[in-house]
């Protein structure tokens, strides 16, 4: 009876893992983006150009078993060299000292990805809304998954406190950073 129970448990475990698949991020069809209010009247948008991710997605249950990312902080790109250099400096990301921004999922519940994000050497909890757009086979027969992650964080929580007070009141850079991450990943 013990052997039958072990066999049944092993079979159940095997079939629960059959649909879990590892994917690698397709950087040419993905974007790690953000926006922040500037001078209280407009949004500055940017992204990070160099990143990698570990993705284990269960195509049957439509959940992530594992999701992690490593972003090179120096790859920040807002389209303005002077601003990007300032963001790389010790006033903000201090990329010489803190080379990466890291994210590790801790759980997924009700379409929300819960995880830990490390920026500027500080680790905090974060919740990202996730939307999986689908799983398809590409022209070469590889399976692909597309998904979006969105969330907010307070930059001051990570020691990114540089700011200037505007003449009429208010601040140059808002504290809230809006994250918008678009991912297309290919099955390994």
C-alpha positions as CSV (number, residue, x, y, z in Angstrom):
1,X,0.0,0.0,0.0
2,X,2.9,2.3,0.8
3,X,4.4,1.8,-2.6
4,X,1.1,2.4,-4.4
5,X,0.7,5.7,-2.4
6,X,4.3,6.8,-3.4
7,X,3.7,5.9,-7.0
8,X,0.4,7.9,-7.1
9,X,2.1,10.9,-5.4
10,X,5.1,10.8,-7.9
11,X,2.7,10.5,-10.8
12,X,0.6,13.5,-9.6
13,X,3.8,15.5,-9.1
14,X,5.0,14.6,-12.6
15,X,1.8,15.6,-14.3
16,X,1.6,18.9,-12.3
17,X,5.0,19.8,-13.7
18,X,4.4,18.8,-17.3
19,X,2.9,22.1,-18.3
20,X,5.5,24.2,-16.3
21,X,8.0,25.5,-18.8
22,X,11.1,27.6,-18.6
23,X,11.2,30.7,-20.8
24,X,14.0,33.1,-21.7
25,X,13.2,36.8,-22.3
26,X,13.2,38.0,-25.9
27,X,14.8,41.4,-25.4
28,X,14.0,42.6,-28.9
29,X,10.3,42.3,-28.1
30,X,10.3,43.4,-24.5
31,X,10.5,46.6,-22.5
32,X,11.3,47.5,-18.9
33,X,9.6,50.9,-18.7
34,X,8.8,53.6,-16.1
35,X,7.3,57.0,-15.8
36,X,7.5,59.8,-13.2
37,X,5.8,63.1,-12.8
38,X,8.2,66.1,-13.6
39,X,7.6,69.5,-12.1
40,X,4.1,68.4,-11.2
41,X,2.8,69.0,-14.8
42,X,4.2,66.3,-17.1
43,X,5.4,62.7,-17.1
44,X,9.0,61.7,-18.0
45,X,9.2,58.2,-19.4
46,X,12.2,55.9,-19.8
47,X,13.3,52.4,-19.8
48,X,16.2,50.1,-19.1
49,X,18.0,48.6,-22.1
50,X,19.9,45.8,-20.6
51,X,18.2,43.1,-18.5
52,X,17.7,39.3,-18.1
53,X,15.0,37.2,-16.6
54,X,14.3,33.7,-15.2
55,X,10.7,32.7,-16.1
56,X,9.0,29.5,-15.3
57,X,5.4,29.7,-16.5
58,X,2.7,27.0,-16.2
59,X,0.8,27.2,-19.5
60,X,-2.0,25.0,-18.2
61,X,-2.7,26.7,-14.8
62,X,-1.7,30.1,-16.3
63,X,0.6,31.1,-13.4
64,X,4.2,31.8,-12.9
65,X,6.1,29.3,-10.8
66,X,9.2,31.4,-10.9
67,X,9.9,35.0,-12.1
68,X,13.0,36.9,-11.5
69,X,14.9,39.7,-13.3
70,X,18.2,41.4,-13.2
71,X,18.4,44.9,-14.7
72,X,21.6,46.9,-15.3
73,X,21.0,50.2,-13.6
74,X,23.5,52.0,-16.0
75,X,21.3,51.0,-19.0
76,X,18.7,53.6,-18.0
77,X,17.5,55.6,-21.0
78,X,15.1,58.5,-21.0
79,X,16.4,59.8,-24.4
80,X,18.2,62.7,-22.8
81,X,21.9,62.0,-22.2
82,X,22.4,64.8,-19.6
83,X,19.4,63.5,-17.6
84,X,20.5,59.9,-17.9
85,X,24.0,60.8,-16.7
86,X,22.4,62.5,-13.7
87,X,20.2,59.4,-13.0
88,X,23.3,57.2,-13.1
89,X,25.1,59.5,-10.6
90,X,25.2,59.3,-6.8
91,X,22.2,61.6,-6.7
92,X,20.0,58.7,-7.9
93,X,21.0,55.2,-8.8
94,X,24.8,55.5,-8.1
95,X,25.5,52.8,-10.7
96,X,29.2,52.6,-9.8
97,X,28.2,51.2,-6.4
98,X,24.8,49.6,-7.2
99,X,25.1,48.0,-10.5
100,X,21.8,46.1,-10.7
101,X,18.2,46.3,-9.9
102,X,16.9,42.9,-8.9
103,X,13.5,41.4,-8.7
104,X,12.4,38.0,-7.3
105,X,8.9,36.8,-7.2
106,X,7.8,35.3,-3.8
107,X,4.2,34.3,-4.8
108,X,1.4,34.8,-7.3
109,X,-2.2,35.3,-6.1
110,X,-5.3,36.5,-8.0
111,X,-3.3,37.8,-11.0
112,X,-0.9,39.7,-8.8
113,X,2.8,38.9,-8.7
114,X,4.2,39.5,-5.2
115,X,8.0,39.9,-4.9
116,X,11.0,41.6,-3.6
117,X,12.8,44.4,-5.5
118,X,16.2,45.7,-4.7
119,X,17.2,49.1,-5.8
120,X,20.2,51.1,-4.6
121,X,21.0,48.3,-2.2
122,X,17.6,48.4,-0.5
123,X,15.1,45.5,-0.7
124,X,11.4,46.1,-0.4
125,X,8.2,44.1,-1.1
126,X,6.3,45.0,-4.3
127,X,3.1,43.8,-5.8
128,X,2.7,43.9,-9.6
129,X,-0.5,43.5,-11.5
130,X,0.0,40.8,-14.2
131,X,-1.8,40.2,-17.4
132,X,-0.8,37.3,-19.6
133,X,-1.7,38.0,-23.2
134,X,-1.3,34.5,-24.4
135,X,0.9,31.6,-25.4
136,X,1.5,30.8,-29.0
137,X,3.9,28.9,-31.3
138,X,6.2,31.2,-33.4
139,X,7.3,30.6,-37.0
140,X,10.1,28.3,-35.9
141,X,7.8,26.2,-33.7
142,X,9.0,27.7,-30.4
143,X,6.4,28.4,-27.8
144,X,6.2,32.1,-26.7
145,X,4.4,33.8,-23.8
146,X,3.5,37.5,-23.7
147,X,2.7,39.3,-20.5
148,X,2.5,42.8,-18.8
149,X,3.5,43.7,-15.3
150,X,2.5,47.0,-13.8
151,X,3.0,48.6,-10.4
152,X,4.2,51.6,-8.4
153,X,6.9,52.2,-5.9
154,X,8.1,55.1,-3.9
155,X,11.7,56.1,-4.9
156,X,12.4,57.5,-1.4
157,X,11.9,54.0,0.1
158,X,15.1,53.0,-1.8
159,X,17.2,56.1,-0.7
160,X,16.6,57.9,-4.0
161,X,15.8,61.2,-2.4
162,X,17.3,63.9,-4.6
163,X,14.9,66.7,-5.4
164,X,14.6,70.5,-5.7
165,X,11.7,72.7,-4.5
166,X,10.0,74.7,-7.3
167,X,9.6,78.4,-7.0
168,X,5.8,78.2,-6.8
169,X,5.9,75.2,-4.4
170,X,6.0,71.5,-5.2
171,X,8.9,69.3,-6.2
172,X,10.9,68.8,-9.4
173,X,10.6,65.0,-9.3
174,X,7.6,63.1,-7.8
175,X,8.2,60.3,-5.3
176,X,5.9,57.8,-7.1
177,X,7.5,55.8,-10.0
178,X,5.0,54.0,-12.3
179,X,6.4,50.7,-13.7
180,X,5.2,49.2,-17.0
181,X,6.9,46.0,-18.1
182,X,6.1,44.3,-21.4
183,X,7.6,40.9,-21.9
184,X,7.7,38.4,-24.7
185,X,9.6,35.2,-23.7
186,X,10.6,32.1,-25.6
187,X,10.4,28.6,-24.2
188,X,13.8,27.0,-23.6
